[in-house]
Amino acid sequence: MTHAAALPRLRALIAPAIATLVALAILVTLGTWQLQRKAWKEGLIAQIEARSHGEPGSIQREAQWSSWRASDDEFRRVRLTGTFLNQFETPVYGLAPAQRGSPLQGFYLMTPLRLADGAIVMINRGFVPTELRDPKARPNSQPQGEVSVTGLVRAPEARNTFTPADDPAKNSWFTRDPEAIAKAHGLTRVAPFLIDADATSNPGGWPKGGQTRLDLPNDHLQYAFTWFGIALTLIGVFGVFAWRRIKGAQGS
């Protein structure tokens, strides 16, 4: 085949080459993004490790609550003293790890803690299984008088597309959201964050605190290798395809 006759076959490579370059750019971008996510996750893990251990400090002052940011304060270990408003105990549906088998279904108990100055901080006191949702089923589980709580500062739980709507009238909740819970109970001067109580034993054994997950998964390097691997495979497939087209054009 003459040079002029081979040109149509070579031109036929233009569209596949463009498609390959576009797909390659997307795959490399995804791989690079996963590496960036890996660096971000490692920073977050290091931040959690540094903040969640050591001697507990104090919570942020009420005057600073309007400018509170999770990135500056979340997972910090703190201790605070106050009185539980047990009449406003709010069960929030959730799952807890089980020793064997599937996670346990139950509730995380959100209870307002009134500080000495009258401000309120929501405390996630811990987990109870479904059959212990009613306080009457767990006698002595609601401390009276002044108490001290040690735990980790947490941001309000984020809601996603699959989260059912809360129903305050039925005391049915699916997100640990201090502002929404406070509004339902007519409470004011409430902190924009909550405290996940540590594993210190509660009277009667319930609720079980210390449920904060600190071992965040970090599989981003694996994902990055996957995207880069697909990119290399794509290059190889297109290379073989183009080589066969070119050889076919030369041999005709």
C-alpha positions as CSV (number, residue, x, y, z in Angstrom):
1,M,0.0,0.0,0.0
2,T,1.3,3.4,-0.9
3,H,1.9,6.1,1.6
4,A,-1.2,8.0,0.5
5,A,-3.3,4.9,0.8
6,A,-2.0,4.3,4.3
7,L,-3.1,7.7,5.5
8,P,-6.8,6.8,6.1
9,R,-5.7,4.0,8.4
10,L,-3.4,6.3,10.3
11,R,-6.1,9.0,10.5
12,A,-8.4,6.4,12.0
13,L,-6.2,6.3,15.0
14,I,-6.9,10.0,15.8
15,A,-10.3,9.5,17.5
16,P,-9.2,6.5,19.6
17,A,-6.0,8.4,20.6
18,I,-8.1,11.4,21.7
19,A,-10.5,9.1,23.7
20,T,-7.5,7.3,25.3
21,L,-5.9,10.6,26.3
22,V,-9.1,11.9,27.9
23,A,-9.6,8.6,29.8
24,L,-5.9,8.6,30.8
25,A,-6.2,12.2,32.1
26,I,-9.2,11.2,34.2
27,L,-7.5,8.1,35.6
28,V,-4.3,10.0,36.5
29,T,-6.4,12.7,38.1
30,L,-8.3,10.2,40.2
31,G,-5.0,8.5,41.2
32,T,-3.5,11.9,42.2
33,W,-6.6,12.8,44.1
34,Q,-6.3,9.6,46.1
35,L,-2.7,10.4,47.0
36,Q,-3.9,13.8,48.2
37,R,-6.6,12.2,50.2
38,K,-4.0,9.8,51.7
39,A,-1.9,12.8,52.9
40,W,-5.1,14.5,54.3
41,K,-6.1,11.3,56.1
42,E,-2.7,10.8,57.6
43,G,-2.8,14.3,58.8
44,L,-6.2,13.8,60.4
45,I,-5.1,10.5,62.0
46,A,-2.0,12.3,63.5
47,Q,-4.3,15.1,64.7
48,I,-6.7,12.7,66.4
49,E,-3.8,10.8,68.0
50,A,-2.3,14.1,69.4
51,R,-5.6,15.5,70.6
52,S,-7.3,12.4,72.1
53,H,-4.5,11.4,74.5
54,G,-2.9,13.1,77.5
55,E,-4.4,15.1,80.3
56,P,-7.9,16.4,79.6
57,G,-8.3,20.2,79.2
58,S,-11.2,22.5,79.4
59,I,-13.9,23.0,76.8
60,Q,-13.9,26.2,74.7
61,R,-15.5,29.2,76.6
62,E,-19.1,30.1,75.8
63,A,-18.0,33.5,74.4
64,Q,-16.1,31.7,71.7
65,W,-18.8,29.2,70.7
66,S,-20.1,31.4,67.8
67,S,-16.7,30.9,66.1
68,W,-16.2,27.3,67.0
69,R,-14.7,25.2,64.2
70,A,-14.3,21.4,64.3
71,S,-11.0,21.6,62.5
72,D,-9.5,23.4,65.5
73,D,-11.1,21.5,68.3
74,E,-12.6,18.2,67.4
75,F,-11.2,15.0,69.1
76,R,-9.6,17.1,71.9
77,R,-9.8,15.4,75.3
78,V,-11.6,17.5,77.9
79,R,-13.2,17.3,81.3
80,L,-16.2,19.3,82.5
81,T,-18.4,19.4,85.5
82,G,-22.1,20.1,85.7
83,T,-25.6,18.6,86.3
84,F,-27.3,16.3,83.9
85,L,-30.8,17.3,82.8
86,N,-32.0,13.7,82.7
87,Q,-35.5,14.7,81.9
88,F,-34.2,15.7,78.4
89,E,-32.3,12.5,77.8
90,T,-32.5,11.9,74.0
91,P,-31.9,8.5,72.4
92,V,-30.4,8.7,69.0
93,Y,-30.5,5.5,66.9
94,G,-27.2,4.0,66.1
95,L,-25.0,0.8,65.8
96,A,-22.2,-0.3,68.1
97,P,-19.5,-2.9,67.4
98,A,-20.4,-6.4,68.8
99,Q,-17.9,-8.9,70.1
100,R,-19.2,-11.4,67.6
101,G,-21.3,-11.1,64.5
102,S,-23.3,-8.1,63.3
103,P,-23.2,-4.7,65.1
104,L,-25.6,-4.2,67.9
105,Q,-28.6,-2.0,67.2
106,G,-29.6,0.5,69.8
107,F,-29.3,4.1,70.9
108,Y,-26.7,6.7,71.9
109,L,-27.9,8.7,74.8
110,M,-27.6,12.4,74.4
111,T,-28.1,14.2,77.7
112,P,-27.7,18.0,78.3
113,L,-25.2,18.9,81.0
114,R,-25.9,22.2,82.7
115,L,-22.6,23.9,83.7
116,A,-22.3,26.0,86.8
117,D,-22.8,29.3,84.8
118,G,-26.0,28.0,83.2
119,A,-24.6,27.1,79.8
120,I,-25.3,23.7,78.4
121,V,-23.2,21.1,76.7
122,M,-24.7,18.0,75.1
123,I,-23.1,14.8,76.3
124,N,-23.2,11.5,74.3
125,R,-23.1,9.4,77.4
126,G,-22.7,6.2,75.4
127,F,-24.6,3.3,73.9
128,V,-27.6,1.2,75.1
129,P,-29.1,-1.8,73.2
130,T,-32.7,-1.4,72.0
131,E,-34.3,-3.1,75.0
132,L,-32.7,-0.5,77.3
133,R,-34.0,2.6,75.5
134,D,-36.4,3.3,78.4
135,P,-34.6,4.6,81.5
136,K,-36.9,2.4,83.6
137,A,-35.2,-0.6,82.1
138,R,-31.8,0.5,83.5
139,P,-32.3,1.7,87.1
140,N,-29.7,4.1,88.5
141,S,-28.4,4.9,85.0
142,Q,-29.1,8.6,85.4
143,P,-26.7,10.3,87.8
144,Q,-28.2,13.0,90.1
145,G,-26.4,16.1,91.3
146,E,-23.0,17.4,90.2
147,V,-20.9,15.1,88.0
148,S,-17.7,15.3,86.1
149,V,-17.5,14.0,82.5
150,T,-14.3,13.2,80.6
151,G,-14.5,12.7,76.9
152,L,-13.7,13.9,73.4
153,V,-15.0,17.0,71.7
154,R,-17.0,16.1,68.6
155,A,-18.7,18.0,65.8
156,P,-22.5,17.5,65.3
157,E,-23.2,14.3,63.4
158,A,-23.6,14.9,59.6
159,R,-26.8,13.9,57.9
160,N,-26.7,12.3,54.5
161,T,-29.3,11.3,51.8
162,F,-30.1,8.0,53.6
163,T,-30.6,9.4,57.1
164,P,-34.2,9.2,58.1
165,A,-35.9,12.4,59.3
166,D,-35.9,13.1,63.0
167,D,-39.3,13.2,64.8
168,P,-38.9,15.3,68.0
169,A,-42.6,14.8,68.8
170,K,-42.0,11.0,69.2
171,N,-38.5,11.5,70.6
172,S,-37.2,9.7,67.6
173,W,-33.7,10.8,66.5
174,F,-31.2,9.6,63.9
175,T,-28.5,12.3,64.2
176,R,-26.5,13.5,67.2
177,D,-27.2,17.2,66.5
178,P,-26.9,19.4,69.7
179,E,-28.7,22.4,68.1
180,A,-31.7,20.3,66.9
181,I,-32.1,18.4,70.2
182,A,-31.8,21.6,72.2
183,K,-34.4,23.3,70.1
184,A,-36.8,20.4,70.6
185,H,-36.5,20.7,74.3
186,G,-36.5,24.5,74.5
187,L,-33.0,24.8,75.7
188,T,-30.7,27.8,75.1
189,R,-27.1,28.7,75.5
190,V,-26.1,25.3,74.1
191,A,-22.6,24.5,72.8
192,P,-22.3,23.9,69.0
193,F,-20.3,20.8,69.7
194,L,-21.0,17.6,71.8
195,I,-18.8,15.5,74.1
196,D,-18.4,11.8,73.5
197,A,-18.0,10.5,77.1
198,D,-15.1,8.1,77.7
199,A,-15.4,4.5,78.9
200,T,-15.7,5.4,82.6
201,S,-18.3,3.0,84.0
202,N,-21.8,4.3,84.6
203,P,-24.0,3.3,87.5
204,G,-25.8,0.0,86.6
205,G,-23.3,-0.5,83.7
206,W,-25.3,1.5,81.2
207,P,-24.8,3.4,78.9
208,K,-21.5,2.2,77.6
209,G,-19.2,5.1,76.9
210,G,-16.0,5.2,75.0
211,Q,-17.6,4.5,71.6
212,T,-15.7,7.1,69.6
213,R,-14.0,5.4,66.6
214,L,-10.4,6.6,66.4
215,D,-8.9,4.0,64.0
216,L,-9.9,5.7,60.8
217,P,-9.4,3.5,57.6
218,N,-6.7,4.7,55.2
219,D,-6.9,2.7,52.0
220,H,-6.2,5.7,49.7
221,L,-2.8,4.3,48.6
222,Q,-4.5,1.1,47.4
223,Y,-7.1,3.1,45.5
224,A,-4.4,5.3,43.9
225,F,-2.5,2.2,42.7
226,T,-5.7,0.9,41.3
227,W,-6.3,4.0,39.2
228,F,-2.7,4.3,38.1
229,G,-2.8,0.6,37.2
230,I,-5.8,1.0,35.0
231,A,-4.1,4.0,33.4
232,L,-1.0,1.8,32.6
233,T,-3.3,-0.9,31.2
234,L,-5.1,1.6,29.0
235,I,-1.7,2.8,27.6
236,G,-0.8,-0.8,26.9
237,V,-4.1,-1.7,25.2
238,F,-3.9,1.4,23.0
239,G,-0.3,0.8,22.2
240,V,-1.0,-2.7,21.0
241,F,-4.1,-1.4,19.0
242,A,-2.1,1.4,17.4
243,W,0.9,-0.9,16.6
244,R,-1.3,-3.4,14.8
245,R,-2.9,-0.6,12.8
246,I,0.4,0.8,11.8
247,K,1.9,-2.6,10.9
248,G,-1.2,-3.4,8.9
249,A,-0.8,-0.1,7.0
250,Q,2.9,-0.8,6.3
251,G,2.3,-4.3,5.2
252,S,-0.5,-3.5,2.7
